[in-house]
Amino acid sequence: MRLDRIIRDCGIIGMTGNMSKDVLSVCDDSRKACPGSLFVAVKGFAGNGHDYIRTAVEKGACAIVYDDKEAAMRQMEGCTEADDVAMIHVSGSRHALAVIAANFYDKPSEKLTLVGITGTNGKTTTVTLLYRMFTALGYSCGLLSTIANYVGSKRSEAVNTTSDPLTINSLLSEMADAGCSFCFMEVSSIGVDQQRIAGLKFKAGIFSNLTHDHLDYHGTFAEYLRCKKLFFDNLDQDAFAITNIDDRNGMVMLQNTKAKTVTYSCRSIADHTCKVMEQSFEGMMLKIDGKETWSRLIGVHNAYNLLAVYTTAVALGTDPDEALTAISALTPAPGRLENIRGPKDISVIIDYAHTPDALENVLKTLREISPDRELICLFGCGGDRDRTKRPEMGKIAQKFSDRIIVTSDNSRSERTADIMADIRQGMDIGGRARSLFIEDRKEAIRTAVMLAGEGAAILLAGKGHETYQIIGSQKTHFDEKEIVEEIFEEYANL
């Protein structure tokens, strides 16, 4: 594709060189630069792409996009290949990268119906359910989620909640070429802040909720809120802005949006409403817009997720009765309230809950379904992440659990013992007396099973769908479903 087409609308301040040359690839990593590539120099947290402009040119890059003119000129001084390289100075490299990625892949988001969801909790479940629903309705669909990315039925691993712009547009292009009609995508606050979704055209944006998370990145809750809201501020007037008005920030998301607004609620008057009629470990009966439907999912938080799915489907033109029928066939997303039954009628529930609000929602659900069951809560907190939520999670675990086992999650560069000490700070003397602190997560799970009485419920919170654990710099295989089944087998042979 010609360079002048690729750099259109990317905030150009100035440029030199041949803008009609053909570009064969786009990259923001100098290690991927090759003859005919366009290199976008982006300032990151671990490094500055401007420091690698010369390397990209020496590897054959035919064009450079940058926002730090002084740094770029220093890199090009004395570079023998510089004369043939087009130089494009932009106001912001991050924004330019996203727009360039969309242009290079011929704006794939405009060739299908792109739906994004943002919020602290429920993003993965909601996009996964939307993907499954619309697939069941006969459409070819794409999915961009924390767990995995799908082009139709073709699966690939996901690295971030919201991928980089080149990956997003490459996958959207694959979806368009494969004939996908819809793509359902998680949109994180960090992804919005880093402009990874700039250049994308969304047909609908969904807001689930806003609670305590990512303050290690955003610094303040107000900044976290601003980034979430920015997603809705940028929706086009022909898009839908769909919001949960039971969240205190639900209506805030709609304040400056140009999109058509749609509301949903489980507690008050809204465009679409839901009420939980009854629930058990097998599922729950819901009344959505006055009509009853059965779901295999459990928990009030999943009632919200299902209502978001229904609201979105109807906004996009699905017949309401058809949407309700599809909802009754949906199964939970991997690692979301997955129930494994074991000896002595013990239930081990695996869930990704890793924020205070998510942990409280899951524990409340388990208490409501079976109030007389012994409830053991096993959890940890991630290292190198928001420390302020750790004591909150300790306090919540103490409030809703009979026994607590605090253990490792992905400790990363922090000492697990220090993370557990932070969690301990949220507990009073009584909570600590009911708690065990076991660093090795597998041994912690084994201990929970051995301590569990007849019919007990054990919540393993924080890992969910993840099949690895990061301790220090080592990433090792760690699949809780496999571990639980192995421990149950040991238990049965005792």
Order of alpha helices (4+ residues) and beta strands (2+ residues): alpha-beta-beta-beta-alpha-beta-alpha-beta-alpha-beta-alpha-beta-beta-beta-alpha-beta-alpha-beta-alpha-alpha-beta-beta-beta-beta-beta-alpha-alpha-beta-beta-alpha-beta-alpha-beta-alpha-alpha-beta-alpha-beta-beta-beta-alpha
